[in-house]
Amino acid sequence: MYQSTALTSGTNSTPVMSTVSSTSQFTPTAGQWATKIYQMPVGTNKVKFTAKSAYGNNIYVDDITSGGPTGVGTPISMTPDKYELMQNYPNPFNPTTKINFSLPKQGFVTLKVYDVLGKQVAELLSEVKAAGNYTVDFNAGKLASGIYFYTLESAGFVDTKRMILVK
């Protein structure tokens, strides 16, 4: 007799498959192998295989696969729920920095840089963007050290942040 046993909780075991042989020489044929899938509770589980036979103790086990828990929780939306302009980093910077912003919906977006007198010194973005999170690199290599302001505008949203260029 060929039998496998799975330990599923505590010390209780459940027979999962057995095949009876009429001879003392039993080798499973292709038709006697079976694929079995068992859902076990999350945590540490043990599996035990035993062989019981009037002709001797023979056990055949092949291709055992164990996987971690899988599941589908609540999907996380990658689309922001509000407009947001983040502080650049690094700040102070020399000569490059990153500016991150979020758009909750598609729209025309501008991202501009101004000096302390209000003169526009760079236009980093002026195009339609889909909803999402974005990073824009700003290279101020041709500008003088000092304080600059960057402004994001889209669909009536306007926000301005300060950054410091130190050379």
Phi and psi in degrees as GROMACS dihedral restraints (atoms count N, CA, C in turn):
[ dihedral_restraints ]
;  ai    aj    ak    al  type     phi  dphi    fc
    3     4     5     6     1  -108.3    20    10
    4     5     6     7     1   126.5    20    10
    6     7     8     9     1  -147.0    20    10
    7     8     9    10     1   140.6    20    10
    9    10    11    12     1  -119.8    20    10
   10    11    12    13     1   149.6    20    10
   12    13    14    15     1  -131.1    20    10
   13    14    15    16     1   135.0    20    10
   15    16    17    18     1  -110.8    20    10
   16    17    18    19     1   132.0    20    10
   18    19    20    21     1   -89.5    20    10
   19    20    21    22     1   115.9    20    10
   21    22    23    24     1  -108.3    20    10
   22    23    24    25     1   -25.7    20    10
   24    25    26    27     1  -161.9    20    10
   25    26    27    28     1   136.5    20    10
   27    28    29    30     1    57.5    20    10
   28    29    30    31     1  -125.8    20    10
   30    31    32    33     1  -112.4    20    10
   31    32    33    34     1    10.8    20    10
   33    34    35    36     1   -83.7    20    10
   34    35    36    37     1   138.1    20    10
   36    37    38    39     1  -124.5    20    10
   37    38    39    40     1   155.3    20    10
   39    40    41    42     1  -129.3    20    10
   40    41    42    43     1   126.0    20    10
   42    43    44    45     1   -63.7    20    10
   43    44    45    46     1   135.8    20    10
   45    46    47    48     1  -113.8    20    10
   46    47    48    49     1   -23.7    20    10
   48    49    50    51     1  -164.6    20    10
   49    50    51    52     1   139.9    20    10
   51    52    53    54     1  -149.1    20    10
   52    53    54    55     1   152.1    20    10
   54    55    56    57     1  -136.3    20    10
   55    56    57    58     1   132.2    20    10
   57    58    59    60     1   -93.6    20    10
   58    59    60    61     1   136.8    20    10
   60    61    62    63     1  -115.8    20    10
   61    62    63    64     1   144.1    20    10
   63    64    65    66     1   -94.3    20    10
   64    65    66    67     1     0.1    20    10
   66    67    68    69     1  -129.8    20    10
   67    68    69    70     1   168.7    20    10
   69    70    71    72     1   -79.3    20    10
   70    71    72    73     1   -14.5    20    10
   72    73    74    75     1  -103.8    20    10
   73    74    75    76     1    97.6    20    10
   75    76    77    78     1  -118.1    20    10
   76    77    78    79     1   120.4    20    10
   78    79    80    81     1  -126.3    20    10
   79    80    81    82     1   121.4    20    10
   81    82    83    84     1   -60.3    20    10
   82    83    84    85     1   135.8    20    10
   84    85    86    87     1   -90.2    20    10
   85    86    87    88     1   171.8    20    10
   87    88    89    90     1   -56.3    20    10
   88    89    90    91     1   -35.2    20    10
   90    91    92    93     1   -76.0    20    10
   91    92    93    94     1   -13.8    20    10
   93    94    95    96     1   -95.3    20    10
   94    95    96    97     1    -8.7    20    10
   96    97    98    99     1   -83.8    20    10
   97    98    99   100     1   146.2    20    10
   99   100   101   102     1  -141.7    20    10
  100   101   102   103     1   147.7    20    10
  102   103   104   105     1   -93.2    20    10
  103   104   105   106     1   128.5    20    10
  105   106   107   108     1  -126.6    20    10
  106   107   108   109     1   134.0    20    10
  108   109   110   111     1  -119.7    20    10
  109   110   111   112     1   129.3    20    10
  111   112   113   114     1  -125.9    20    10
  112   113   114   115     1   132.6    20    10
  114   115   116   117     1   -88.2    20    10
  115   116   117   118     1   123.9    20    10
  117   118   119   120     1  -117.1    20    10
  118   119   120   121     1   153.7    20    10
  120   121   122   123     1   -63.0    20    10
  121   122   123   124     1   153.6    20    10
  123   124   125   126     1   -64.8    20    10
  124   125   126   127     1   141.0    20    10
  126   127   128   129     1   126.5    20    10
  127   128   129   130     1  -157.8    20    10
  129   130   131   132     1   -89.1    20    10
  130   131   132   133     1   124.8    20    10
  132   133   134   135     1  -123.6    20    10
  133   134   135   136     1   148.7    20    10
  135   136   137   138     1  -120.4    20    10
  136   137   138   139     1   143.5    20    10
  138   139   140   141     1  -120.6    20    10
  139   140   141   142     1   132.7    20    10
  141   142   143   144     1  -123.9    20    10
  142   143   144   145     1   134.5    20    10
  144   145   146   147     1  -114.9    20    10
  145   146   147   148     1   130.8    20    10
  147   148   149   150     1  -130.9    20    10
  148   149   150   151     1   154.6    20    10
  150   151   152   153     1  -122.6    20    10
  151   152   153   154     1   132.2    20    10
  153   154   155   156     1  -126.1    20    10
  154   155   156   157     1   125.1    20    10
  156   157   158   159     1  -154.4    20    10
  157   158   159   160     1   141.6    20    10
  159   160   161   162     1   -73.6    20    10
  160   161   162   163     1   -15.0    20    10
  162   163   164   165     1  -103.8    20    10
  163   164   165   166     1    -1.7    20    10
  165   166   167   168     1   138.7    20    10
  166   167   168   169     1   172.0    20    10
  168   169   170   171     1   -99.6    20    10
  169   170   171   172     1   101.0    20    10
  171   172   173   174     1  -119.1    20    10
  172   173   174   175     1   137.7    20    10
  174   175   176   177     1  -138.7    20    10
  175   176   177   178     1   139.7    20    10
  177   178   179   180     1  -125.1    20    10
  178   179   180   181     1   117.3    20    10
  180   181   182   183     1  -132.2    20    10
  181   182   183   184     1   133.4    20    10
  183   184   185   186     1  -147.2    20    10
  184   185   186   187     1   147.4    20    10
  186   187   188   189     1    51.1    20    10
  187   188   189   190     1    63.6    20    10
  189   190   191   192     1   -91.3    20    10
  190   191   192   193     1   129.7    20    10
  192   193   194   195     1  -125.9    20    10
  193   194   195   196     1   133.2    20    10
  195   196   197   198     1  -124.1    20    10
  196   197   198   199     1   133.9    20    10
  198   199   200   201     1  -125.9    20    10
  199   200   201   202     1   162.3    20    10
  201   202   203   204     1   -78.1    20    10
  202   203   204   205     1   172.7    20    10
  204   205   206   207     1   -66.9    20    10
  205   206   207   208     1   143.7    20    10
  207   208   209   210     1  -126.0    20    10
  208   209   210   211     1   156.4    20    10
  210   211   212   213     1   179.7    20    10
  211   212   213   214     1   168.0    20    10
  213   214   215   216     1  -122.6    20    10
  214   215   216   217     1   116.6    20    10
  216   217   218   219     1   -94.4    20    10
  217   218   219   220     1  -160.4    20    10
  219   220   221   222     1   -72.7    20    10
  220   221   222   223     1   124.3    20    10
  222   223   224   225     1   -60.5    20    10
  223   224   225   226     1   142.3    20    10
  225   226   227   228     1   -95.1    20    10
  226   227   228   229     1   123.3    20    10
  228   229   230   231     1   -76.2    20    10
  229   230   231   232     1   130.0    20    10
  231   232   233   234     1   -91.5    20    10
  232   233   234   235     1    -2.5    20    10
  234   235   236   237     1   -87.9    20    10
  235   236   237   238     1   124.1    20    10
  237   238   239   240     1   -61.6    20    10
  238   239   240   241     1   154.2    20    10
  240   241   242   243     1   -99.4    20    10
  241   242   243   244     1    -1.1    20    10
  243   244   245   246     1  -154.6    20    10
  244   245   246   247     1   161.1    20    10
  246   247   248   249     1   -73.2    20    10
  247   248   249   250     1   140.9    20    10
  249   250   251   252     1  -155.8    20    10
  250   251   252   253     1   135.1    20    10
  252   253   254   255     1  -113.7    20    10
  253   254   255   256     1   121.2    20    10
  255   256   257   258     1   -93.5    20    10
  256   257   258   259     1   162.5    20    10
  258   259   260   261     1   -68.0    20    10
  259   260   261   262     1   138.1    20    10
  261   262   263   264     1   -65.5    20    10
  262   263   264   265     1   158.1    20    10
  264   265   266   267     1  -145.9    20    10
  265   266   267   268     1   143.1    20    10
  267   268   269   270     1   -70.4    20    10
  268   269   270   271     1   162.8    20    10
  270   271   272   273     1  -152.2    20    10
  271   272   273   274     1   113.8    20    10
  273   274   275   276     1   -63.7    20    10
  274   275   276   277     1   162.4    20    10
  276   277   278   279     1  -138.3    20    10
  277   278   279   280     1   163.0    20    10
  279   280   281   282     1  -163.0    20    10
  280   281   282   283     1   116.0    20    10
  282   283   284   285     1   -97.1    20    10
  283   284   285   286     1     1.0    20    10
  285   286   287   288     1  -116.3    20    10
  286   287   288   289     1   151.7    20    10
  288   289   290   291     1  -147.9    20    10
  289   290   291   292     1   165.0    20    10
  291   292   293   294     1  -114.5    20    10
  292   293   294   295     1   139.5    20    10
  294   295   296   297     1  -121.4    20    10
  295   296   297   298     1   121.2    20    10
  297   298   299   300     1  -105.4    20    10
  298   299   300   301     1   144.4    20    10
  300   301   302   303     1  -151.3    20    10
  301   302   303   304     1   160.6    20    10
  303   304   305   306     1  -125.2    20    10
  304   305   306   307     1   140.8    20    10
  306   307   308   309     1  -124.5    20    10
  307   308   309   310     1   123.2    20    10
  309   310   311   312     1   -79.4    20    10
  310   311   312   313     1   -15.5    20    10
  312   313   314   315     1  -150.6    20    10
  313   314   315   316     1   162.2    20    10
  315   316   317   318     1   -65.3    20    10
  316   317   318   319     1   143.8    20    10
  318   319   320   321     1   179.9    20    10
  319   320   321   322     1   171.5    20    10
  321   322   323   324     1   -76.5    20    10
  322   323   324   325     1   132.6    20    10
  324   325   326   327     1  -128.3    20    10
  325   326   327   328     1   136.9    20    10
  327   328   329   330     1  -124.5    20    10
  328   329   330   331     1   142.5    20    10
  330   331   332   333     1  -133.3    20    10
  331   332   333   334     1   112.8    20    10
  333   334   335   336     1  -125.4    20    10
  334   335   336   337     1   154.1    20    10
  336   337   338   339     1  -117.2    20    10
  337   338   339   340     1   135.7    20    10
  339   340   341   342     1  -126.2    20    10
  340   341   342   343     1   151.7    20    10
  342   343   344   345     1   -86.5    20    10
  343   344   345   346     1  -178.0    20    10
  345   346   347   348     1   -68.6    20    10
  346   347   348   349     1   -15.9    20    10
  348   349   350   351     1   -89.3    20    10
  349   350   351   352     1    -3.6    20    10
  351   352   353   354     1    90.7    20    10
  352   353   354   355     1     6.1    20    10
  354   355   356   357     1   -81.1    20    10
  355   356   357   358     1   130.8    20    10
  357   358   359   360     1   -69.8    20    10
  358   359   360   361     1   126.2    20    10
  360   361   362   363     1  -111.4    20    10
  361   362   363   364     1   -12.7    20    10
  363   364   365   366     1  -161.3    20    10
  364   365   366   367     1   144.7    20    10
  366   367   368   369     1  -118.1    20    10
  367   368   369   370     1   109.1    20    10
  369   370   371   372     1   -87.5    20    10
  370   371   372   373     1   -24.5    20    10
  372   373   374   375     1  -155.1    20    10
  373   374   375   376     1   138.0    20    10
  375   376   377   378     1  -159.2    20    10
  376   377   378   379     1    79.6    20    10
  378   379   380   381     1  -165.2    20    10
  379   380   381   382     1   169.3    20    10
  381   382   383   384     1   -79.2    20    10
  382   383   384   385     1   132.8    20    10
  384   385   386   387     1  -127.0    20    10
  385   386   387   388     1   145.2    20    10
  387   388   389   390     1   -74.9    20    10
  388   389   390   391     1   163.4    20    10
  390   391   392   393     1   -59.3    20    10
  391   392   393   394     1   142.1    20    10
  393   394   395   396     1   155.5    20    10
  394   395   396   397     1  -173.5    20    10
  396   397   398   399     1  -107.7    20    10
  397   398   399   400     1   136.9    20    10
  399   400   401   402     1  -133.3    20    10
  400   401   402   403     1   153.9    20    10
  402   403   404   405     1  -130.2    20    10
  403   404   405   406     1   130.6    20    10
  405   406   407   408     1  -119.8    20    10
  406   407   408   409     1   132.1    20    10
  408   409   410   411     1   -88.7    20    10
  409   410   411   412     1   135.3    20    10
  411   412   413   414     1  -120.5    20    10
  412   413   414   415     1   121.4    20    10
  414   415   416   417     1  -106.2    20    10
  415   416   417   418     1   112.4    20    10
  417   418   419   420     1  -102.7    20    10
  418   419   420   421     1    29.1    20    10
  420   421   422   423     1   -57.6    20    10
  421   422   423   424     1   -27.3    20    10
  423   424   425   426     1   -97.0    20    10
  424   425   426   427     1     1.6    20    10
  426   427   428   429     1   -99.7    20    10
  427   428   429   430     1   158.1    20    10
  429   430   431   432     1   -80.5    20    10
  430   431   432   433     1   156.8    20    10
  432   433   434   435     1   -57.4    20    10
  433   434   435   436     1   146.7    20    10
  435   436   437   438     1   153.2    20    10
  436   437   438   439     1  -171.4    20    10
  438   439   440   441     1   -95.6    20    10
  439   440   441   442     1   135.2    20    10
  441   442   443   444     1  -131.6    20    10
  442   443   444   445     1   159.2    20    10
  444   445   446   447     1  -123.8    20    10
  445   446   447   448     1   141.7    20    10
  447   448   449   450     1  -122.1    20    10
  448   449   450   451     1   140.0    20    10
  450   451   452   453     1  -126.7    20    10
  451   452   453   454     1   131.2    20    10
  453   454   455   456     1  -107.3    20    10
  454   455   456   457     1   131.8    20    10
  456   457   458   459     1  -131.1    20    10
  457   458   459   460     1   134.5    20    10
  459   460   461   462     1  -166.0    20    10
  460   461   462   463     1   126.2    20    10
  462   463   464   465     1    48.7    20    10
  463   464   465   466     1    45.1    20    10
  465   466   467   468     1    87.2    20    10
  466   467   468   469     1   -11.7    20    10
  468   469   470   471     1   -83.8    20    10
  469   470   471   472     1   132.8    20    10
  471   472   473   474     1  -139.3    20    10
  472   473   474   475     1   130.1    20    10
  474   475   476   477     1  -145.7    20    10
  475   476   477   478     1   145.0    20    10
  477   478   479   480     1  -129.8    20    10
  478   479   480   481     1   139.1    20    10
  480   481   482   483     1  -128.8    20    10
  481   482   483   484     1   158.2    20    10
  483   484   485   486     1  -102.3    20    10
  484   485   486   487     1   143.7    20    10
  486   487   488   489     1  -139.4    20    10
  487   488   489   490     1   155.4    20    10
  489   490   491   492     1  -121.8    20    10
  490   491   492   493     1   122.3    20    10
  492   493   494   495     1   -97.1    20    10
  493   494   495   496     1   122.0    20    10
  495   496   497   498     1  -122.4    20    10
  496   497   498   499     1   117.8    20    10
